[in-house]
Amino acid sequence: MENSEYVKVYGGNFILANRVIAELQSIGIIPIVKDESESQRLAGYASLDSGHQDVVVRGDEYEKAMEIVNRVKAEMEAS
């Protein structure tokens, strides 16, 4: 693996993040999901950005992942 740095490909609401995650997994990309609101909830703190998630992938998967993210966003906006 040449470039193992992780890069953010999406940040936004839970619903769209889950759609992006499912699409990425369907082509063999396993993303990492960062959910600050869930971390805060588990620690007993209130969260101001409830439902926001960041999706990150390995750097060498970035271009393919962004194609998926852009397609999913376009489909959601067209609905």
Residue pairs with C-beta under 8 A, 6 or more apart in sequence:
1 58
1 60
2 60
3 58
3 59
3 60
4 58
4 59
4 60
5 58
5 59
6 32
6 56
6 57
6 58
6 59
7 56
7 57
7 58
7 59
7 62
8 54
8 55
8 56
9 20
9 31
9 55
9 56
9 57
9 62
9 65
9 66
9 69
10 16
10 17
10 20
10 54
10 55
10 69
11 52
11 53
11 54
11 55
12 52
12 53
13 51
13 52
13 53
14 51
14 52
14 53
16 72
16 73
16 76
17 33
17 53
17 55
19 72
19 76
20 31
20 55
20 68
20 69
20 72
21 31
21 33
21 55
23 68
23 71
23 72
24 30
24 31
24 55
24 57
24 65
24 68
25 31
27 64
27 68
29 57
29 61
29 64
29 65
29 68
31 55
31 56
31 57
31 65
32 55
32 56
32 57
33 53
33 54
33 55
33 56
34 53
34 54
34 55
34 56
35 52
35 53
35 54
36 47
36 49
36 52
37 47
37 49
37 50
37 51
37 52
40 46
40 47
41 47
55 69
57 65
